[in-house]
Amino acid sequence: MKNMPLFQTTRSIDNHYSSDSAVVLVNGDAAALLKTLPDETVQLVITSPPYNLGKAYEDRVSIEKYLKGQKPIIAELARVLKKSGSICWQVGNFVAAGEVFPLDILYYQIFKDLGLRLRNRIVWHFGHGLHASRRFSGRYETILWFTKSDEYVFNLDPVRVPSKYPGKRHFKGPNKGKPSGNPNGKNPSDVWEILLRDWEQALWDIPNVKANHPEKTLHPCQYPVELAERCVLGLTDEDDWVLDPYAGVGTSLIAAQMHNRRAMGSEKEPEYFEVALERINALWAGTLVTRPMGKPVFVPTGKEKVAQVPAEWQTPQLPRLFEKKAKYK
């Protein structure tokens, strides 16, 4: 387990905001928590808001009504955000009658109208999910990274990736012949993929929390700790406040605590709130299991039984199909 917060002398979870708190988690509405926070308190807001996709815990309403309901919350988030702060807004798609509405695009103007600046539209790619029958299966979601001003925290070194060609050198100018890269690695990009390609391609290929994922809880739309970790490391410093207004089972708060940041959130569903408490306490006890940041995504060798073409599918055409697929992989 990573180091515990340097500022934390006692491990307790407060149910209301205090400037001395290490963790604040409220079982209630996000708006209620936000009203208790002073202006410019939070360095990073990272969350995945309700997607309005008709899950058991959501009301399926029109997309216009849904976005209108989010506007006052986002305005409050902008108020409590420090001038050097960031908002990472992770969303998928709204689907109605088979038509896809890209939520990140629909959300953009709400943030822009509040004066926030979009720095990156990060694509989070994952290899597994529900299979569609009348459209291509969705395998990515997006993170909109906004800042409140042009003077924002961005810590590049903790999230650098090894250079693909570290031996490259300047071929002209005063530095001709000298290495052209950085000895600590290269600047990542906005497509996130695990392995060395994660940041450099602007595609984050991080397994979503399904089935046998070690972080799986009862929450149907849980995102991995690693996704939040990258934002915490890159956009905050130690002792900063990280806020998740839709805390769910506490993933963002856990990522903050793992890296010596203060954590705050609200969750209105009692069952998710209780799981979040359990997970944070498990982190402190050293028993919480998370997928390590940067762990390579499993790639089957082709020898596994589940990777074999079923005998029932064997036809004269299929071997050529799979051979062609392998050729262009």
Helices and strands as residue ranges (DSSP letters): E 13-14, E 23-26, H 30-35, E 42-47, H 63-80, E 81-91, E 93-96, E 99-102, H 103-113, E 117-125, E 140-147, G 157-159, E 191-192, E 203-205, H 225-235, E 241-244, H 251-258, E 262-266, H 270-285, G 305-307, G 311-313, H 318-327
